[in-house]
Amino acid sequence: MINSNQLDDKNIIIYNGKLVLENLVVEGTVIVRQGIIMDIVTNHSDESQWHKYRHDYILVDAKGSFVIPGMIDIHCDAIEKEIQPRPNTLFPIPFAFQEFEAKLPLHGITTMFHSLSLGVGLSIRGEHLVSELIDYIHQYNNKQSVLARNLIHLRYEVSYLAGRPMLEQLITKKRVQLLSLMDHAPGIGQYHREGSFERYVMKNQGVTMEEVPAIVEELQERRKQVTKEDLAAITALATQYRIPLAAHDDDSEEKIKANVDMGINISEFPITQEVARFAQAQAMQLCLGAPNIVRGKSHDGNLSAKEIIEAGKGQVVCSDYHPSAMLLAIFKLVEEQILSMPEAVKLVTLNPAQAVKMDERIGSIRIGKVADLIIVDYHNQMPSVQMTILEGQLVYSHKRIALHT
């Protein structure tokens, strides 16, 4: 056994694993040098192909478990609840963020797009705290002890007109790696059912029913001031800085068409099967929630993610609000024979990497790519992460997996 501090050279051999490659699963060995996948050996009859490296590498026996690319979560707002678990109850950002990041390797997530909302509602969504959190993450990423690749998915509430200058500043300073446009209001998107938006406001803002009408009225007044030209200017600026664009809770073909015209290529959580199919026909990437797959239904009573995926229409699965759901979601899709293992794994690895234009570096087990890898055991219909490697660096190891020289 060796101490993980000896892994700083990032030279690792993972052997005796079931490698989930882009189009097949094969027993084999992955050789990682200086954080990059140097070789993939699948012919076990010739042990010398990788044993010749054994004296200069850390050896990891996967013990027959799956070896999967590190998962890429392009939409997760769970950091908000970590900072503000209840209305008007805030924890210090450094404490909350580091506690949250520590969970990611256990879930097999190596790239996290922290979804921060710039808009009204929760106090964490105000300009001051969003700015503070983005600055903190930016500085934190310069540390050598990071446990995940921490990126920013900024969710802009289009009715929050006062936040427009800050949005533009974040784009031009390249502090944002993914931008989505949101329009949360009564009667549209996930709040199309009567009273659903009002209940949401009460729960998340800690207000009474009597206070809700004034909040809704103010919101609707701001929405009237938003023009197509405003939105087009925002997406044009993001495109100029090569920031991928997403839309949230698409509920009509008209909205899909408008989004495509503005250069938006990701549709997050479309509301109905019909809208999802139309978005797919317009070459948009559909992003669906892992909790929807795990639970078998939407918490808002909208479309079934599994049905969309079974119809061949879903490309990306994100955690939405529950990071641990991603790994279980892909294994459920395989267990229920909806997808093969490589197809399911791509929903949380290669496909999201392609959607955010990072697939040249991460998202699959391929020679020349960054070594973001997880070893996953599957027992009694439950997957569990045994080891997580970020850029060739061990960031989590279960006691079942042994390291040796």
Buried (B, 14 or more C-beta within 10 A) or exposed (E): EEEEEEBEBBBBBBBBBBBBBBEEBEBBBBBBBEBBBBBBBEEBEEEEBBBEBBEEBBBBBBBEBBBBBBBBBBBBBBBBBBBBEEBEEBEEBEEBBBEBBEBBBBBBBBBBBBBBBBBBBBBBBBBEBBBEBBEBBBEBEEEEEBBBBBBBBBBBBBBBEEBBEBBBEBBEEEBBBBBBBBBBBBEBBBBBEEEBBBEBBBEBBBBEEEEBEEBBEEBEEBBEEBEEEEBBBBBEBBBEEEBBBBBBBBBBBEBBEBBBEBEBBBBBBBBBBEBBBBBBEBEBBBBBBBBBBBBEBBEBEBBBBBBBBBEEBBBBBBBBBBBBBBBBBBBBBBEEEBBBBBBBBBBBBBBBBBBBEBBEBBBBBBEEBBBBBBBBBBEEEEBBBBBBBBBBBBBBBEEEBEBEE
